[in-house]
């Protein structure tokens, strides 16, 4: 056995020992994992170049988001259970909207917004409660033909389909359909 073979064997032995030590850790040891994926939402509110983030992640424009946040504030959404003052009112509303618009769960939203999971649950519950209470005042359907005509014309302008008052186009709901449909 020459010197090179001995060094190669020694390196393989060290690699095996390192692998065995790494695998022999017990599960009761505490690990701390840090993530750097926290979203700085206040910067998004101030920066005009971040307009595209709102429709992509909250399903509304920045102007619409601020108007809805103002409406919710006027309707008495006070986050009684979410009493931590560390986060602004807008970021709490954004956390709820982000939850409603994403397919992720509370943990993903909490990580992204820099909040605890239980805190996000309290916020989402409160926003959903107030949205439900004001839904009858805010969401309405036309009761006459002129109102439906106005809705049809607006939909024609937005989507290019005449005579339609709404459609499931697959942008918000996953639709199982043929590729060429």
The 8 nearest C-alpha neighbors of each residue, nearest first, counted from 0:
[[1, 4, 2, 5, 3, 6, 8, 7],
 [0, 2, 4, 3, 5, 6, 7, 8],
 [1, 3, 5, 4, 6, 0, 7, 8],
 [4, 2, 6, 5, 1, 7, 0, 8],
 [5, 3, 7, 6, 2, 1, 8, 0],
 [4, 6, 8, 2, 3, 7, 9, 1],
 [7, 5, 9, 3, 8, 4, 10, 2],
 [6, 8, 4, 10, 9, 5, 3, 11],
 [9, 7, 5, 11, 6, 10, 4, 12],
 [8, 10, 6, 12, 7, 11, 5, 13],
 [11, 9, 13, 7, 12, 8, 6, 14],
 [12, 10, 14, 8, 9, 13, 15, 7],
 [11, 13, 9, 15, 10, 14, 8, 16],
 [14, 12, 16, 10, 15, 11, 17, 9],
 [13, 15, 11, 17, 12, 16, 18, 10],
 [16, 14, 18, 12, 13, 17, 19, 11],
 [15, 17, 19, 13, 18, 14, 20, 12],
 [16, 18, 14, 20, 15, 19, 21, 13],
 [17, 19, 15, 21, 16, 20, 14, 22],
 [20, 18, 16, 22, 21, 17, 23, 15],
 [21, 19, 23, 17, 22, 18, 16, 24],
 [20, 22, 18, 19, 23, 17, 24, 16],
 [23, 21, 19, 20, 24, 18, 25, 17],
 [22, 24, 20, 21, 19, 25, 18, 26],
 [25, 23, 22, 21, 26, 20, 28, 27],
 [24, 26, 27, 28, 23, 22, 29, 21],
 [27, 25, 28, 24, 29, 30, 23, 22],
 [28, 26, 25, 29, 24, 30, 23, 31],
 [29, 27, 26, 25, 30, 24, 31, 23],
 [30, 28, 27, 31, 26, 25, 32, 24],
 [31, 29, 32, 28, 27, 26, 33, 25],
 [30, 32, 33, 29, 28, 34, 27, 26],
 [33, 31, 30, 34, 29, 35, 110, 36],
 [32, 34, 31, 35, 36, 30, 110, 37],
 [35, 33, 36, 32, 37, 110, 111, 113],
 [34, 36, 37, 33, 38, 111, 110, 113],
 [35, 37, 34, 111, 38, 110, 113, 112],
 [38, 36, 111, 113, 112, 35, 110, 39],
 [37, 39, 111, 112, 40, 36, 113, 110],
 [40, 38, 41, 42, 37, 43, 112, 113],
 [39, 41, 43, 42, 38, 90, 44, 112],
 [40, 42, 44, 43, 39, 45, 90, 89],
 [43, 41, 45, 40, 44, 39, 46, 49],
 [44, 42, 40, 46, 41, 45, 49, 39],
 [43, 45, 41, 42, 46, 40, 61, 47],
 [46, 44, 42, 43, 47, 41, 49, 40],
 [47, 45, 43, 48, 49, 44, 42, 50],
 [46, 48, 49, 50, 45, 44, 43, 51],
 [47, 49, 46, 50, 51, 43, 45, 52],
 [48, 50, 47, 51, 52, 43, 46, 53],
 [51, 49, 52, 48, 47, 53, 61, 60],
 [52, 50, 49, 53, 54, 55, 48, 60],
 [51, 53, 55, 50, 49, 54, 56, 57],
 [52, 54, 57, 60, 56, 55, 51, 61],
 [55, 53, 58, 59, 60, 57, 56, 52],
 [54, 56, 52, 53, 58, 57, 51, 59],
 [55, 57, 53, 54, 58, 52, 97, 100],
 [56, 58, 53, 97, 96, 54, 59, 100],
 [59, 57, 54, 56, 55, 100, 53, 60],
 [60, 58, 54, 57, 53, 63, 64, 61],
 [61, 59, 63, 54, 53, 62, 64, 58],
 [60, 62, 64, 63, 53, 65, 50, 59],
 [63, 61, 65, 60, 64, 66, 59, 67],
 [64, 62, 66, 60, 61, 65, 59, 67],
 [63, 65, 61, 67, 62, 66, 60, 68],
 [64, 66, 68, 62, 67, 63, 69, 61],
 [67, 65, 63, 69, 68, 64, 70, 62],
 [66, 68, 70, 64, 69, 65, 63, 71],
 [69, 67, 65, 71, 70, 66, 64, 72],
 [68, 70, 72, 66, 67, 71, 65, 73],
 [71, 69, 67, 73, 72, 68, 74, 66],
 [72, 70, 74, 68, 73, 69, 76, 67],
 [71, 73, 69, 76, 74, 70, 75, 68],
 [72, 74, 70, 71, 75, 69, 76, 68],
 [75, 73, 71, 72, 76, 70, 129, 133],
 [76, 74, 73, 72, 77, 71, 129, 70],
 [75, 77, 72, 71, 78, 74, 129, 125],
 [76, 78, 79, 75, 72, 125, 81, 80],
 [79, 77, 81, 80, 76, 125, 82, 122],
 [78, 80, 77, 81, 82, 76, 125, 121],
 [79, 81, 78, 82, 121, 122, 125, 118],
 [82, 80, 78, 79, 83, 121, 118, 122],
 [81, 83, 80, 79, 84, 78, 77, 85],
 [82, 84, 85, 81, 86, 118, 80, 78],
 [85, 83, 86, 82, 87, 81, 88, 78],
 [84, 86, 83, 87, 82, 114, 88, 90],
 [87, 85, 84, 90, 88, 91, 83, 89],
 [88, 86, 90, 89, 91, 85, 84, 41],
 [87, 89, 91, 90, 92, 86, 68, 72],
 [88, 90, 92, 91, 87, 93, 68, 65],
 [89, 91, 93, 87, 92, 88, 94, 86],
 [90, 92, 94, 88, 93, 89, 122, 87],
 [91, 93, 89, 95, 90, 94, 96, 88],
 [94, 92, 90, 96, 91, 95, 97, 89],
 [95, 93, 97, 91, 92, 96, 90, 98],
 [94, 96, 123, 98, 92, 93, 97, 99],
 [97, 95, 99, 93, 98, 57, 94, 100],
 [96, 98, 94, 57, 100, 95, 99, 93],
 [97, 99, 95, 96, 101, 100, 94, 108],
 [98, 100, 96, 97, 101, 95, 57, 102],
 [101, 99, 97, 98, 57, 96, 58, 56],
 [102, 100, 103, 98, 99, 97, 56, 104],
 [101, 103, 104, 100, 98, 99, 97, 107],
 [104, 102, 101, 107, 105, 98, 108, 106],
 [103, 105, 106, 107, 108, 102, 98, 101],
 [104, 106, 108, 107, 116, 109, 119, 120],
 [105, 107, 109, 116, 104, 108, 110, 115],
 [108, 106, 110, 109, 104, 105, 103, 111],
 [109, 107, 111, 105, 110, 106, 112, 98],
 [108, 110, 114, 106, 116, 112, 115, 107],
 [111, 109, 107, 113, 108, 112, 106, 37],
 [110, 112, 37, 108, 38, 109, 113, 36],
 [111, 113, 109, 38, 110, 114, 37, 108],
 [112, 114, 110, 37, 111, 109, 115, 38],
 [115, 113, 109, 112, 110, 118, 116, 119],
 [114, 116, 118, 109, 117, 119, 113, 110],
 [115, 117, 119, 109, 118, 106, 105, 120],
 [118, 116, 120, 119, 115, 121, 105, 114],
 [117, 119, 115, 121, 116, 120, 81, 122],
 [118, 120, 122, 116, 121, 117, 123, 109],
 [119, 121, 117, 123, 118, 122, 124, 116],
 [122, 120, 118, 124, 119, 123, 81, 80],
 [121, 123, 119, 125, 124, 120, 126, 81],
 [122, 124, 95, 126, 120, 125, 121, 127],
 [125, 123, 121, 127, 122, 126, 128, 120],
 [124, 126, 128, 122, 127, 123, 121, 129],
 [125, 127, 123, 129, 128, 124, 130, 122],
 [128, 126, 130, 124, 125, 129, 123, 131],
 [129, 127, 125, 131, 126, 130, 124, 132],
 [128, 130, 132, 126, 131, 127, 133, 125],
 [131, 129, 127, 133, 132, 128, 134, 126],
 [130, 132, 134, 128, 129, 133, 127, 135],
 [131, 133, 129, 130, 134, 128, 135, 136],
 [134, 132, 130, 136, 135, 131, 137, 129],
 [133, 135, 137, 131, 136, 138, 132, 130],
 [136, 134, 133, 138, 137, 139, 132, 131],
 [135, 137, 133, 134, 138, 139, 132, 131],
 [136, 138, 134, 135, 133, 139, 130, 132],
 [139, 137, 134, 135, 136, 140, 133, 141],
 [140, 138, 137, 141, 135, 136, 134, 142],
 [139, 141, 142, 138, 146, 147, 143, 150],
 [142, 140, 146, 143, 147, 139, 144, 145],
 [141, 143, 140, 146, 144, 147, 145, 139],
 [144, 142, 146, 145, 141, 147, 148, 140],
 [143, 145, 147, 146, 148, 142, 141, 149],
 [146, 144, 148, 147, 143, 149, 141, 142],
 [145, 147, 141, 149, 148, 144, 143, 150],
 [146, 148, 150, 144, 149, 145, 141, 151],
 [149, 147, 145, 151, 146, 150, 144, 152],
 [148, 150, 146, 152, 147, 151, 153, 145],
 [149, 151, 147, 153, 148, 152, 164, 154],
 [152, 150, 164, 148, 154, 163, 149, 153],
 [153, 151, 155, 149, 154, 150, 148, 156],
 [152, 154, 156, 150, 155, 151, 149, 157],
 [153, 155, 157, 151, 156, 152, 158, 150],
 [156, 154, 159, 160, 152, 161, 153, 158],
 [157, 155, 153, 154, 159, 158, 152, 160],
 [156, 158, 154, 155, 159, 153, 160, 152],
 [159, 157, 155, 160, 154, 156, 153, 161],
 [158, 160, 155, 156, 157, 161, 154, 153],
 [159, 161, 155, 158, 163, 162, 154, 156],
 [162, 160, 155, 163, 159, 151, 152, 154],
 [161, 163, 151, 160, 164, 155, 152, 148],
 [164, 162, 151, 161, 165, 160, 154, 155],
 [165, 163, 151, 150, 154, 162, 166, 147],
 [166, 164, 163, 154, 167, 151, 150, 168],
 [167, 165, 168, 164, 163, 169, 154, 158],
 [166, 168, 169, 165, 172, 170, 171, 174],
 [169, 167, 170, 166, 171, 172, 174, 173],
 [168, 170, 172, 173, 174, 171, 167, 166],
 [169, 171, 168, 172, 173, 167, 174, 58],
 [170, 172, 169, 173, 168, 167, 100, 58],
 [173, 171, 169, 170, 174, 167, 168, 175],
 [172, 174, 169, 175, 171, 170, 168, 167],
 [175, 173, 169, 176, 172, 168, 167, 170],
 [174, 176, 173, 177, 169, 178, 172, 180],
 [175, 177, 174, 178, 180, 179, 173, 169],
 [178, 176, 180, 179, 175, 174, 169, 173],
 [179, 177, 180, 176, 175, 174, 169, 173],
 [180, 178, 177, 176, 175, 174, 169, 168],
 [179, 177, 178, 176, 175, 174, 168, 169]]
